[in-house]
Amino acid sequence: MTAIGMMKLLCHTTRSENRYVKRFFGTLLTQTPQKRAISPFWMVVPDPRKSSLFGLTQAFCTAEKSQMSPKTKTQFGSVGRKIPHRIVHVINQDGESLGHMHRAEALQLMDQHNLKLVLLRENAEPPVYRLMTGQQIHEEQLKRAEKKKASPKPGVVQKELSFSSTIAKNDFETKTKQIAQWIEKKYHVKVTIRQAKDSKTDVSLLFDQMLETVSEKATYLSKPKVTREGVSTCILRHMSDKELKAYQKMDKQKNSTEEKNASEDPKSNDLNQ
């Protein structure tokens, strides 16, 4: 009896295992594959179960983006109320340091004195900001634009020449000849004139005379200005083809006008007689 009971139990267990195996494999075999709509590559929907995406999509990474696209240099001007730095070093409108402070304190100072915040040095630790008036910002922008304009472009040679306001006539002619040679080679020429002590010579007249000798090909890149006490500078450059044509046209009109006036003068003298 015991043997018969054991045989029945074994058969029952075997049937149960076969039933479960058939059910499992039967489900896999009879399961129909799901239809997947093929979407364009620009409309790929990310699968949360996957760690990466296909196609042209890229994983988000601020560090990687910052390396791939370097920061462009921001223009000089007010940053408004958008200060990305938590701790900043502030300089007041007179150029005096106010020390490190939280950006909220800097904004409070800006509102109290009705000033604007300008980023001076972002790479400093902490970054340096200055409180400035609108007029100060405008004047600084003009200075930087003039400096950028005066600085030689890559590949352009800049020559320098300096002399005193008491320069002799022969030396002055030699200097202007040298300038003309450099202008012919399309160099930029920076001219510096030092006002001699007890000299009453008008430096601006010297600049005008110098430009007049090379006026057929040269013009001011940077007009004469006082850089420091007793020292004035200007930068000359070769005129472009368009400027040369305009100058030649103007010069031709000027000559024709002078000739016309000269021819009319004798007639007017005869009438007066």
C-alpha positions in Angstrom: 0.0 0.0 0.0 2.8 2.3 0.8 4.5 1.7 -2.5 1.2 2.3 -4.4 0.7 5.6 -2.5 4.3 6.8 -3.3 3.7 5.9 -7.0 0.5 8.0 -7.1 2.2 11.0 -5.5 5.1 10.8 -7.9 2.8 10.7 -10.9 0.8 13.7 -9.6 4.0 15.7 -9.1 5.2 14.9 -12.6 1.9 15.9 -14.2 1.9 19.2 -12.3 5.5 20.0 -13.5 4.6 19.2 -17.1 1.5 21.4 -16.9 3.5 24.4 -15.6 6.2 23.9 -18.2 3.7 23.7 -21.0 1.9 26.8 -19.8 5.1 28.8 -19.6 6.5 27.8 -23.0 3.1 27.9 -24.6 2.7 31.5 -23.5 6.0 32.5 -25.1 5.2 30.6 -28.3 1.7 32.0 -28.7 2.6 35.6 -27.8 2.3 37.8 -30.8 5.0 40.4 -31.3 3.9 44.0 -30.6 3.7 46.4 -33.5 6.1 49.3 -33.1 5.6 52.5 -35.0 8.7 53.8 -36.6 9.1 57.4 -35.6 11.5 59.9 -37.2 14.8 60.3 -35.6 14.0 63.8 -34.4 10.9 62.5 -32.5 12.7 59.7 -30.5 10.9 59.1 -27.2 13.4 58.2 -24.5 12.9 54.8 -22.8 13.3 55.2 -19.0 14.6 51.6 -18.8 17.5 52.4 -21.1 20.6 54.3 -19.9 21.3 55.9 -23.3 19.5 57.2 -26.3 19.9 56.4 -30.0 20.5 58.5 -33.0 21.3 62.2 -32.8 20.2 62.7 -29.2 22.9 63.4 -26.6 23.0 63.0 -22.9 22.6 66.2 -20.9 25.9 67.4 -19.4 26.6 71.0 -18.4 30.4 70.3 -18.0 30.7 68.8 -21.4 28.8 71.7 -23.0 30.9 74.2 -21.4 34.0 72.6 -22.8 32.6 72.2 -26.3 31.3 75.8 -26.5 33.6 78.2 -24.7 32.1 81.3 -23.1 32.0 84.3 -25.3 33.4 87.5 -23.8 30.6 89.6 -22.4 30.4 93.2 -23.4 31.2 95.9 -20.9 27.9 97.2 -19.3 25.4 96.8 -16.6 24.5 93.2 -15.6 21.1 94.4 -14.2 20.0 92.2 -11.3 21.3 88.9 -12.7 24.4 88.1 -10.7 25.3 84.4 -11.0 27.9 84.6 -8.3 26.9 84.2 -4.6 29.8 86.1 -3.1 31.3 89.1 -5.0 33.9 91.8 -4.4 32.4 95.3 -4.9 34.0 98.6 -5.8 32.1 101.8 -5.5 31.7 104.5 -8.1 34.8 106.3 -6.9 37.0 103.3 -7.4 37.2 102.4 -3.6 37.0 98.8 -2.5 34.0 97.8 -0.4 35.2 94.3 0.2 33.5 90.9 -0.2 29.8 90.7 0.2 26.7 88.6 -0.6 25.1 89.5 -3.9 21.9 90.5 -2.1 24.0 93.2 -0.3 25.4 94.4 -3.6 21.9 94.7 -5.1 20.8 96.6 -2.0 23.6 99.1 -2.4 22.8 99.4 -6.1 19.2 100.3 -5.3 20.0 102.6 -2.5 22.4 104.8 -4.5 20.5 104.3 -7.9 23.6 102.9 -9.5 24.3 100.0 -11.9 26.5 96.9 -11.4 29.2 96.2 -13.9 31.3 93.0 -14.0 35.0 93.9 -14.2 36.9 90.6 -13.6 34.9 87.4 -13.7 38.0 85.1 -13.2 39.0 86.7 -9.9 38.1 85.0 -6.6 35.6 86.3 -5.9 34.5 88.0 -9.1 34.9 91.8 -9.0 31.9 94.1 -9.7 31.8 97.9 -9.7 29.0 100.3 -9.0 28.8 102.9 -11.7 26.5 105.6 -13.1 25.1 105.4 -16.6 27.4 108.2 -17.7 30.5 106.3 -16.3 29.5 103.2 -18.2 29.0 105.2 -21.4 32.4 106.9 -21.1 34.1 103.6 -20.4 32.5 102.0 -23.4 33.7 104.8 -25.6 37.3 104.4 -24.3 37.3 100.7 -24.9 35.9 101.2 -28.4 38.5 103.7 -29.2 41.3 101.5 -27.8 40.0 98.5 -29.8 39.9 100.7 -33.0 43.4 102.0 -32.4 44.9 98.5 -31.7 46.4 97.0 -34.9 44.5 94.1 -36.4 46.1 90.7 -36.7 48.6 90.7 -39.6 48.8 94.5 -39.8 52.2 96.0 -39.0 52.2 99.1 -36.9 55.2 101.5 -36.9 55.8 104.1 -34.3 57.4 107.5 -34.6 57.8 110.3 -32.1 59.3 113.8 -32.0 59.2 117.1 -30.1 57.0 120.1 -30.9 60.2 122.1 -31.4 61.3 119.8 -34.3 63.3 121.6 -37.1 61.7 122.0 -40.5 64.2 119.6 -42.2 63.7 117.0 -39.6 60.0 117.3 -39.9 60.2 116.8 -43.6 62.3 113.7 -43.1 59.7 112.3 -40.6 56.9 112.9 -43.0 58.8 111.2 -45.8 59.3 108.2 -43.6 55.6 108.1 -42.8 54.7 108.3 -46.5 56.9 105.2 -47.1 55.2 103.2 -44.4 51.8 104.3 -45.6 52.7 103.1 -49.1 53.4 99.7 -47.6 49.9 99.9 -45.9 51.4 100.0 -42.4 49.7 101.7 -39.5 51.8 104.6 -38.2 51.5 105.8 -34.6 52.8 109.3 -34.3 53.5 110.8 -30.9 54.3 114.5 -30.4 55.7 115.8 -27.1 55.0 119.3 -26.2 58.4 120.9 -25.3 58.8 123.1 -22.3 58.1 126.8 -22.9 57.1 125.9 -26.5 54.1 127.8 -27.9 53.8 125.6 -31.0 50.2 124.3 -31.5 50.6 120.5 -31.7 47.3 120.1 -33.6 48.8 122.2 -36.4 51.8 119.8 -36.6 49.4 116.9 -37.0 47.5 118.7 -39.8 50.7 119.5 -41.7 51.8 116.0 -41.3 48.6 114.6 -42.7 48.5 117.1 -45.5 51.8 115.8 -46.9 50.4 112.2 -47.1 46.7 113.2 -47.7 46.6 111.5 -51.1 46.9 108.1 -49.5 46.6 108.3 -45.7 43.8 109.2 -43.3 43.3 109.0 -39.5 42.7 105.6 -37.9 42.7 107.4 -34.6 42.4 111.2 -34.5 44.9 113.2 -32.5 44.3 113.2 -28.8 46.1 114.0 -25.5 47.1 110.7 -23.9 48.8 112.3 -20.9 50.0 115.7 -20.0 52.2 117.2 -22.7 51.9 114.1 -25.0 49.5 113.7 -27.9 49.2 110.8 -30.3 47.4 109.8 -33.5 47.4 106.7 -35.8 47.5 107.0 -39.5 46.4 104.3 -42.0 46.3 103.7 -45.7 42.9 104.7 -47.3 40.8 102.0 -48.9 40.1 101.9 -52.6 36.6 103.4 -52.0 38.1 106.2 -49.9 40.8 106.9 -52.5 38.1 107.3 -55.2 36.1 109.6 -53.1 39.1 111.7 -52.2 40.2 111.9 -55.9 36.7 113.0 -56.9 36.6 115.6 -54.2 40.1 116.9 -55.1 39.1 117.1 -58.8 36.0 119.1 -57.9 38.1 121.4 -55.7 40.6 122.0 -58.5 37.9 122.7 -61.1 36.3 125.2 -58.7 39.6 127.0 -58.1 40.2 127.2 -61.9 36.7 128.6 -62.4 37.2 131.2 -59.8 40.6 132.1 -61.2 39.1 132.6 -64.7 36.3 134.7 -63.4 38.5 137.1 -61.4 39.9 139.1 -64.4 36.3 139.7 -65.7 35.2 141.0 -62.4 38.3 143.3 -62.3 37.5 144.7 -65.8 33.9 145.4 -64.7 35.1 147.2 -61.6 37.4 149.4 -63.7 
